[in-house]
C-alpha cells in the first residue's frame, strides 16, 4: 500500500509540476501578446496623431490659398470693371437685352393673333359654349 501511495504522490507532484510549467508558459505567452498589443496601440496612436497634423496643415494651406485667390479675383474684377472694355461690354449687353425683349414682345403678339383666329381656338370656344348651355 505504501508503494501505491508513493506512486500517487509521485504522479501528483509530476502533474503539479506540469500544470505549473504550462501556467508559466501561458503566462509568458499572455505577457508577450499584451506587450505586442500595447506597442501596436502606441504606434496606431502615433500614426493617428501624425495624420491629424497632416490633415490640419493641409486644410490651413488650402484656406490660405483660397483667400489669396479670392483677393486676386476681387482685384481683377475691380480693375476690369474700371476699364473701358467693361463699359463697352455693358452698353452692348444692355442694347442686346432691349432687342431681345422687343423680339419677345412681338412673338407674344403674333402668338396671340394666331390663337384668336386658329381652328383650335374656334373649337375650344364652341366646346365652352356647349358646356355653358348644358350647365344652365
C-alpha positions as CSV (number, residue, x, y, z in Angstrom):
1,X,0.0,0.0,0.0
2,X,2.8,2.3,0.7
3,X,4.2,1.8,-2.7
4,X,0.8,2.7,-4.2
5,X,0.7,5.9,-2.0
6,X,4.3,6.7,-3.1
7,X,3.2,6.3,-6.8
8,X,0.2,8.5,-6.2
9,X,2.3,11.2,-4.6
10,X,4.9,11.0,-7.5
11,X,2.1,11.3,-10.1
12,X,0.6,14.2,-8.2
13,X,4.0,16.0,-7.9
14,X,4.6,15.5,-11.7
15,X,1.1,16.7,-12.6
16,X,1.5,19.8,-10.4
17,X,4.9,20.5,-12.0
18,X,3.5,20.1,-15.5
19,X,0.5,22.3,-14.7
20,X,2.7,24.9,-13.1
21,X,5.0,24.8,-16.1
22,X,2.1,25.1,-18.5
23,X,0.7,28.0,-16.4
24,X,4.0,29.8,-16.5
25,X,4.3,29.3,-20.3
26,X,0.7,30.5,-20.8
27,X,1.6,33.5,-18.5
28,X,4.7,34.2,-20.6
29,X,2.7,34.0,-23.8
30,X,-0.1,36.2,-22.4
31,X,2.5,38.8,-21.3
32,X,4.2,38.7,-24.7
33,X,0.9,39.2,-26.5
34,X,-0.1,42.1,-24.2
35,X,3.3,43.8,-24.8
36,X,2.9,43.5,-28.5
37,X,-0.7,44.7,-28.4
38,X,0.2,47.7,-26.3
39,X,3.1,48.5,-28.7
40,X,0.8,48.3,-31.7
41,X,-1.7,50.5,-30.0
42,X,1.0,53.1,-29.3
43,X,2.1,53.0,-32.9
44,X,-1.5,53.4,-34.1
45,X,-1.9,56.4,-31.8
46,X,1.2,58.0,-33.2
47,X,0.0,57.4,-36.8
48,X,-3.3,58.9,-36.0
49,X,-1.7,62.0,-34.5
50,X,0.6,62.3,-37.5
51,X,-2.3,62.0,-39.9
52,X,-4.4,64.6,-38.0
53,X,-1.4,67.0,-38.2
54,X,-1.1,66.5,-41.9
55,X,-4.8,67.0,-42.5
56,X,-4.9,70.1,-40.3
57,X,-1.9,71.6,-42.1
58,X,-3.3,70.8,-45.5
59,X,-6.6,72.5,-44.5
60,X,-4.8,75.6,-43.3
61,X,-2.8,75.8,-46.5
62,X,-6.0,75.3,-48.6
63,X,-7.8,78.1,-46.7
64,X,-4.8,80.4,-47.1
65,X,-4.5,79.7,-50.9
66,X,-8.3,80.2,-51.3
67,X,-8.1,83.5,-49.5
68,X,-5.2,84.6,-51.8
69,X,-7.2,83.5,-54.9
70,X,-10.3,85.4,-53.6
71,X,-8.3,88.6,-53.2
72,X,-6.8,88.3,-56.6
73,X,-10.2,87.7,-58.2
74,X,-11.6,90.8,-56.4
75,X,-8.7,92.9,-57.6
76,X,-9.0,91.6,-61.1
77,X,-12.8,92.3,-61.1
78,X,-12.3,95.9,-59.9
79,X,-9.6,96.6,-62.5
80,X,-11.7,95.0,-65.3
81,X,-14.9,96.9,-64.3
82,X,-12.9,100.2,-64.2
83,X,-11.6,99.6,-67.8
84,X,-13.2,100.9,-71.0
85,X,-13.7,97.3,-72.2
86,X,-16.2,96.7,-69.5
87,X,-18.2,99.8,-70.2
88,X,-18.4,98.9,-73.9
89,X,-19.5,95.4,-73.0
90,X,-22.1,96.6,-70.5
91,X,-23.5,99.1,-73.1
92,X,-23.7,96.4,-75.8
93,X,-25.2,93.9,-73.4
94,X,-27.9,96.4,-72.5
95,X,-28.7,97.0,-76.1
96,X,-28.8,93.3,-76.8
97,X,-31.3,92.7,-73.9
98,X,-33.5,95.5,-75.2
99,X,-33.6,93.9,-78.6
100,X,-34.4,90.5,-77.1
101,X,-37.3,92.0,-75.1
102,X,-38.7,93.7,-78.2
103,X,-38.5,90.5,-80.1
104,X,-40.1,88.6,-77.3
105,X,-43.0,91.1,-77.2
106,X,-43.5,90.7,-80.9
107,X,-43.5,86.9,-80.7
108,X,-46.2,87.1,-77.9
109,X,-48.3,89.4,-80.0
110,X,-48.1,87.1,-83.1
111,X,-48.9,84.1,-80.9
112,X,-52.0,85.8,-79.5
113,X,-53.1,86.7,-83.0
114,X,-52.6,83.2,-84.2
115,X,-54.6,81.8,-81.2
116,X,-57.6,84.1,-81.8
117,X,-58.1,83.1,-85.4
118,X,-57.0,79.5,-85.3
119,X,-59.2,76.5,-85.8
120,X,-58.4,75.1,-82.4
121,X,-59.3,78.3,-80.8
122,X,-62.7,78.2,-82.5
123,X,-63.3,74.6,-81.5
124,X,-62.4,75.5,-77.9
125,X,-64.9,78.4,-77.9
126,X,-67.7,76.1,-79.2
127,X,-66.9,73.5,-76.5
128,X,-67.1,76.2,-73.8
129,X,-70.4,77.4,-75.2
130,X,-71.9,73.8,-75.1
131,X,-70.7,73.5,-71.5
132,X,-72.5,76.7,-70.6
133,X,-75.7,75.6,-72.3
134,X,-75.6,72.2,-70.6
135,X,-74.9,73.7,-67.1
136,X,-77.8,76.2,-67.4
